[in-house]
Amino acid sequence: MPPSGSAGVLHPSWRRVVLKLSGGLFAGAEPLGISPDVVSHLAAEIIAAVKEGVQVAAVVGGGNMFRGAALAERGIDRARADYMGMLSTVINCLALQDVLEKLGVETRVQTAITMGQVAEPYIPRRAVRHLEKGRVVIFGAGLGAPFFSTDTAAAQRALEIGADAVLKGTKVDGVYDSDPHKNPDAVRFNRLDYGEYLSRELKVMDTTAVSLCMDNGLPIVVFALMGEGNVVRAIRGEEVGTLICRLEDHEGDHEENQEENHEEDQEEDQERDGEYTGDPAG
């Protein structure tokens, strides 16, 4: 893992998070399917957070296999297409579970559609109990209802299990004011208020999910998931990706954390001065 920046710059370190994993990432460089290398990377990012004592739950998308909206455009009934997409998320869940458990991390898959032979049904209190025991919980099949994205599922699951934040891992390194692939002058936001995100009609995260987080004061971090160590950095409050929140709620945290970091730097300088001058305080 590359060297970290200053922890707690944007917010205090979180202890329980929901990590939203974009299904499109699972395919790696291929248009469809599952890349073992990508799944191994995702597992390593989750394990790094678990080793720091963080309770991690994940919501997995299924865009590497089926997207309900895209199938509906080709004539398949939208509700049926969405159910197909939900089932594809479970395949990704099982792949991630397999790698995590082979690396020694106990993992449970819970699905919104009952499929007892491969996963537990989604039961919030059981999910919380697994997290408290140090297990990773992977939520599959979205919300179990059509017309809702897995982004919205991540927000809802996070609220129901009492998570501190939603971490949305994507292919881009944050939220931009326009599409960075089309506009080389696009500007990335470090922090963004929910209201501004919605008023600008930005597309990185589903608007229903952002509205749900806004109504409940649940922070969101949008970041590049394939960057090594980015999950831990986002949890620690380092400057990675874009933090979407109520800016007035986090302004005090930001200033307080900057002051604490400044005081720590001063103490370290004093200790070093003591070492060099022979001061007993050093």
N, C-alpha and C positions, 0 to 999 in steps of 0.2 A: 504494500500500500504506500502511495506517495506521501510525503510529509503533509500533515494537516495544518490548517490555518488556526486562527484564534477561535476556540470554542465559545459558544454563547454570544456571538456577535449579534445575531438576529433575534434570538430567543433562548431561554434556558433549555438545557438538554431535556429531551422528551424521554419518558419511560415506557410508554406503550404506543405503538403506531400501527396504522394499516398501510401497507405498501401495495399500491396499485401497479400491477405489471402489465404493460401493453402486450396483447397477444401477438401483434405484428413482430415484436422483437424475437419471439421464440423461433421464427423461421431463419434467423440470421441473414445471410446473403441470398437465400433462396426465396422465391415468391410464396411458397407454401411449405408446410411441414414443420418439423422440430429439429433444431440444431443442437446436438449434444454439447457442443462447446458453449453455446449461449446459456443453456440450462445450468451448466457447471458454473458459469460466471454468476448467474443470478443466485445460485445456492451459496456461493462464496460470499457474496454481498450480504445475504441474510445471516449467515453464520457469523460474520464479523460483527454485526449488530448484536446478535444473541450473546456473543462472548463479552460484550460490554454491559450485559445485564438488562438489555432492552427486551421487552415483550413484543414480538413481531407477529402480526397476522398479515396475510396477503390475499388480495383479490386478483384473480387472473382473467385476462381477456382471452378471446378466441379468434382474433383477426387473422392469425396465421392459417386458419382453416376455412372458417365461414364468417361472413358479416351479414347479419339479418337484413339490414337496409339495402345492401348491394344485391342480395338475392331477390328481394322484393321488387327491385327495379327490373329484374329479368322475368317477372311474372309469377313468382312463387308468393303465395299468401304471406303477408307480412308477419302475422303472429306465428305461423308455422316456421317461417324462415328464422325468426328470433329464437324459437325453441331449438332449432338446429344449431344456432350459434351458441346457445347455452351449453349444449352437450359438448361442443368442441372445447369449451373452457375446461371441462372436467378432464379431458385428455391431457391438456397442459398441466393441470393440477397434479395428476398422477405422475407425470414425468418429473416435475419439480420435487414431489414427495420422495420419489425413488432416489434421486441424487442426494437430497438432504439426509435421508436415513442411511445411505451408504457412507456418508461422511460423519455419521455418528450423532445426528440431531433428530430427536424424536419429533415426529410430524403427524398432524391429523388433517385429513381433508373433510370438510363439511360442505354439503351441497344443498341448494335451495330446492332442487328436484330430488325426490327420494330415489336412491339407488344403493340399497343396503349392501350389495356384494362388494362395492368398491369404496364406499365412503359413508361417513356418519351423516345423519340429517342435520341441518343447521339448527342448533339450539344455543342461543346466546350465552346462557349461564354455563353450559358445558364448555363453550369456546373460551370463556373467561377463565374457567378452572384449568383448562389445558395451558393457557398462557401463564397463569400463576405458577404452574409446575415447570415452566421453562420450555415448553413445547412450542413449536411453530404451528400455527393454524392457517390452512389455506382454504379460502372460500371459493367454491365453484358454482357454476350455473347462474351467475348473476343474482338477480332478485327473484328468479323463478317465475317472472311475469314478462310478457312481451312489451315492447315499446320503451323499455328502460335500459340504459347503457350500463356497462360494468363500472364506469366512472360513478354513476349514481349508486350502484351497489356498494362501492368502496366507501362512499360518504355515509350511507345508511348503516353499514356494518360498523364503521368507526364510531358513530354516535351510539349504537346499541351496545357495544362492548366497552364504552368509556375510553376510547383512544384519545391521545393528546393531539393527533394530527393525521392527515392523509398525505402520504408521499406518492406522487404520481411519477413513476419512472417511464420515460419516453425516449425517442430517438433524438430529440432536440434538447439543448442545454438550458431551456427556460422558456418564458413567455416573451414574445416579441410584439412590437406594435404592428407588424405586417409579416407576411410569409418570408422568412430569411432565405428560402430556396429560390424565391422569385425576385426578391428585392435585396440586393447586396448592402443597401444602406439601412436595413431594418435595425431597430434599436431594441436591445433586450432590457427588460425590467428586472431590477434586483428585488424590489418589493412592489406590491400592487394591491390596491384596495379591491375588495369584492365588487363594489359598485362600479368602479372604473372598468374592471374586467368585463362585466356584463354590458355596460354602456358602449364599450368599444366593439362588442360582439366578436370577441376573440374565440378561436376554435380549438385551442389546445386541450381544453377539458370541457366536458358536457355542461351546458348552462344549468340544467336541472341540478346537477351535482354541486356546482358552485353556489347556486341559490340555497340549497339545503345546508351547506357549510356556513354560508353567510347568516342564515336565520339562527344558527346555533353557535356561532362564534368559533367554528372549527377551522384551524389553519390548514393550508394546503401548500406543499412545496412541489413545484414542477421542475424536474431536473433530468439530466442525461443519465440513464440507468447503466449504460455500458462503460461509464467512466469508473475506474477502479477506486474504491473507497467512498464513492459518492453517497451511498445510503447512510453510512456512519456520519459523514460530514453533515448531511441534512438533519439527522437526528440531533447532533451536537449543537446545531445552531450556527454552523459556519456558513460563509457566503458561497452557496452553491445553488445554481438554478434561480428560480423566482419564488419568493414567499408571497402567497396570496392570503390576505388577512384584513381585519379592520385596522387600518394604519394607526388610528388614535389609540387603540388598545395596546399596540406593540411599541409605540414611540417611547414610552417610559422604560420598557424592558430594554430597548435598544440602547438608550442613554445610560441606564444603570449598568448594563453589561459592559459597555465601553469604559465606564468609570472603574468598574472592578478590574477589567483587564489592564487598565493604566496603572492602578494601584499595585497589581501583581508584578507588572514590569518594573515599577520603582523598587519594590521589595527585592526583586532579583538583582537589580543594579546595586543596591546597598549591600547585599550579601557578597557579590563579586568584589565590590570595593573593599569590604572587610577582609576578604581572602588576600587581596593584593597588599594591604597595608598592615596586616598582622593584627587588626582589630579583633578582640575576643568575640564581639558580636557577630563576626563573619564566620 
